[in-house]
Amino acid sequence: MAWNWQISGWPDFRYDDAELAPLEKRFLMSSGEVLGAVHHVSPSERDQLRIDLLSDEAMKTSAIEGEMLDRRSVQSSLRRHLGLEPDS
C-alpha cells in the first residue's frame, strides 16, 4: 500500500460526488434512525449509550496506538468527567 504522499496528485484532495452520494445517504438514514431511537429511551439509558459509544471509541483509538485499556476503568472515568453517577 502506498503512502498518501506517494499517490499522484498529492496533496490535492479530490473526490467524486456521485460515488459518495449513496454512502452519504446511507449514513444520514442510519444516523436519523439512531437519533429517533434515542428519543424513546430513558435518560439513564441515554447516558449509558453515550458512555458505551465513547468508551468504544477510546478503546479503538488506544488499540491503534498499541495500548490496551481496561473498559470498566474507561467507562468509570467517562462517567466521572461527564458528571454522571458511578456504576454500582
C-alpha positions in Angstrom: 0.0 0.0 0.0 1.4 3.4 -1.0 1.6 6.3 1.5 -0.6 9.3 0.7 2.3 11.4 -0.5 3.3 8.7 -2.9 0.0 9.0 -4.8 -0.1 11.1 -7.9 -1.6 14.5 -7.3 -1.0 14.6 -3.6 -1.8 16.8 -1.7 -4.7 17.9 -3.9 -7.7 16.1 -2.4 -10.4 15.2 -4.9 -13.5 13.1 -4.8 -16.4 12.1 -6.9 -19.8 13.4 -5.6 -21.7 10.7 -7.5 -19.7 7.9 -6.0 -20.1 9.2 -2.4 -23.8 10.1 -2.7 -25.2 6.6 -1.9 -22.8 6.3 1.1 -23.8 9.7 2.4 -27.5 8.8 2.0 -27.0 5.6 4.0 -25.1 7.4 6.7 -27.8 10.1 7.0 -30.6 7.5 7.1 -28.8 5.5 9.8 -28.0 8.5 11.9 -31.7 9.5 11.7 -32.7 6.1 13.0 -30.3 6.3 15.9 -31.5 9.8 16.8 -35.1 8.7 16.7 -34.4 5.7 18.8 -32.5 7.7 21.4 -35.6 9.8 22.0 -37.5 6.7 23.1 -35.2 5.6 25.9 -34.9 6.9 29.4 -32.3 9.5 30.4 -30.2 6.8 32.2 -30.3 4.5 29.2 -29.3 7.5 27.0 -26.4 8.2 29.4 -25.3 4.6 29.2 -25.5 4.6 25.4 -23.3 7.7 25.4 -20.8 6.1 27.7 -20.7 2.9 25.6 -20.1 4.8 22.4 -17.4 7.0 23.9 -15.7 4.1 25.6 -15.7 2.0 22.3 -14.0 4.9 20.5 -11.4 5.2 23.3 -10.7 1.5 23.2 -10.3 1.5 19.4 -8.1 4.6 19.5 -5.8 3.2 22.2 -5.6 -0.1 20.4 -4.3 1.7 17.3 -1.6 3.2 19.4 -0.8 -0.3 20.8 -2.2 0.5 24.3 -4.8 -1.8 25.9 -7.1 -0.1 28.3 -9.5 -1.6 30.8 -13.0 -0.9 29.5 -14.5 -0.6 33.0 -11.9 2.0 34.0 -12.5 4.0 30.8 -16.2 3.9 31.4 -15.8 5.0 35.1 -13.6 7.8 34.0 -16.1 9.0 31.4 -18.9 8.9 33.9 -16.9 11.0 36.3 -15.9 13.5 33.7 -19.5 13.8 32.4 -20.8 14.3 36.0 -22.8 11.0 36.0 -23.4 8.6 38.8 -20.7 6.0 39.1 -21.5 2.4 38.2 -22.8 0.3 41.0 
